[in-house]
Amino acid sequence: METIHVVAATNDDYALHLAVMLNSLLENKFSENPIQIYILDGGNLSVDSKAKLEKSLQRFDVKPQFILVDASLYSGCLINRYYSMEMYFRLSIPDLLDHGIQKALYLDCDLIIEEDITILWNNNIDDYVVGAVFDPNELRREQLSIPKEYGYFNSGVLLININKWTENDILEKVKQFISDHPSALKYPDQDALNVILHDKWLRLEDKWNVRANRLNKTDIILAIIHFTGKTKPWNGKPPGKSAYLKYLDNTQW
């Protein structure tokens, strides 16, 4: 039975929210597929946070693997109060996982998973570099000169084809684009990924990445709630906050 490889990146500021996300994921996983969780750490994740993350997952008999990332690889990338260094670590996933792993699922920390992640994992991306959910941001697509037929995607949920990512040298291409076009980027890694992968991504069902601010405007059966934007369930009252609080109770924070 195929192992599901889930990857996230965090620091001390987001460790709690990662624990909430992973609890929601594991609480709603009903398949018998083994799961391995990898947590990317650029040196800003304390021993205490790591211990709390491990204890938060113990009841599922899942032990996360912490992987230290060389943060200097992203020294030239835009980093500020909204864009942390850890945001870029997803770009290195194929280089960080063991050889032989062919697919990985990257997840942002500010998500709540409400459906069995195995269903998402089982999408066939053999002919694509990534699977992602369409983002109806026509302005960004136009500003980045992406042809309309390809659209624009949100990078908070990425099903990654490891081999194709490596073959296409995506890490270096994205870093180069970020370096060459700093003034053109609003969402640095996401914009760059959309340009580089504009004709190499599979559109996943919308339910796998639904922005919280759209919860009251859609009739989509939710699979993943994504708390995009500045208003989060830990600093405000966005739609979907009750789901976050439900899983928060099961963490070590």
Buried (B, 14 or more C-beta within 10 A) or exposed (E): EEEBBBBBBBBEEBBBBBBBBBBBBBBBBEBEBEBBBBBBBBEBBEEEBBEBBBEBBEEBEBEBEBBEBEBEBBEEBBBEEEBBBBBBBBBBBBEBBEEEBBBBBBBBBBBBBBBBBBBBBEBEBEEBBBBBBBBEBEEBBEBBEBEEEBBBBBBBBBBBBBBBBEEBEBBEBBBBBBEEBEEBBEBBBBBBBBBBBBEBBBEBBBBBBBBBBBBEEEEEEBBBBBBBEEBBBBEEEBBBBEBBEBBBEBBBE
